[in-house]
Amino acid sequence: MSKVEPRHPYVKKLEPYQPPDLEAAADRAGVEKDALIRLVANENPFGPSPRVAEALAGFDGYHVHPDYGSLREAVARYAAVTRGQALPEPAERVVLSNGADEMIDLLIRLFVEPGEAIVIAPPTFSMYRFSARVNRCRVLAVPRRDGDLSLDAAAIERRVEAGGEGGQARMLFLVSPGNPSGRAIPLDVIERLLELPLLVVVDEAYIEFGGESALKLLPDHENLVILRTFSKWAGLAGLRLGYALLAPRLARYLERIRPPYNVNAAAMVAALATLDDLQTVQANVACLVEERGRLGEALGQIPFLHPLPSQANFILCRVIDRDAQTVVDGLLDRGILVRDFSDPAMASYVRITVGRPEQNDALVEALKDIDCD
């Protein structure tokens, strides 16, 4: 029997994503898996609107392919609300995806040829680099500034203008508020970078928690794409629904390569129910923003932590005078999961998702306990 190998051997160099092993974590802490305090993946601990479960239970169309017309219109209306005024041709600007991760892949496939480059500003969301490598594209990394992890716009401009092997960079990924930094990018900086000769993708996965959306720039900049998700603010991470907002002409190209029926019917029903109950969901967001402030103050009192200001639903902390992994392990022993980093540049940091008040209180008490060890 002949041996079959991947057509492109670079695949062997890719590492598959490994989610947290919850069973192992529960065994280590000596608790049931459901008793773990999961402050590791920026999930919304309040979950979705109660109307989501009702809508899913009452939906009778799971046997047919979904029709996305009503969802695209509802998403466009929601985007207009967050901007404060109507977008021209709103529904024509919306392209749906099976989570924001799929949209990242679609954008790279549409606008970047193999061998061409994307630009990222690490530390940043890992899927930009991953999708670029899967699509055989190069990655130009322009690190954020040391200390506050702010974006270095001048360095990005220099890197893009320098070009290099493979020619001009084709796409720039920005995250606002940033992951893992939590910092929002000022709109004047985004507008400045839109003058570069490439597509600028602004990932606003956390925009409902803080920062100013780049949506107001969209009508005047055809090279701008806004990337959004229902995973964080709406509590629908398990149903995988993302979307892009972009110029109608580019949206039509994106629709040509989007897989048919890529968004499942359950995600569509849940999103429509969410957008019909914004008051409840936005109240949960407001609670998390309030908890973010309270938790940030409490973390600042822990001697070995320096929390950075955040406009997202998490707080990045620099660990001082001890190994960050000992903090992560100490919390894990107590049934609390937080995010550490394999990137050597981030080895002294931990990222903590903002939880419910009682979860945040348990975290702080555990950190105090670790400080006494």
Secondary structure, 3 states (H helix, E strand, C coil): CCCCCCCCHHHHHCCCCCCCCHHHHHHHHCCCHHHCEEECCCCCCCCCCHHHHHHHHHCCCCCCCCCCHHHHHHHHHHHHHHHCCCCCCCHHHEEEECHHHHHHHHHHHHHCCCCCEEEECCCCCCHHHHHHHHCCCEEEECCCCCCCCCCCHHHHHHHHHHCCCCCCCCEEEEECCCCCCCCCCCHHHHHHHCCCCCEEEEECCCHHHCCCCHHHHHHHCCCEEEEEECCCCCCCHHHCCEEEECCHHHHHHHHHHCCCCCCCHHHHHHHHHHHCCHHHHHHHHHHHHHHHHHHHHHHCCCCCEEECCCCCCEEEEEECCCCHHHHHHHHHHCCEEEECCCCHHHCCEEEEECCCHHHHHHHHHHHHHHHHC
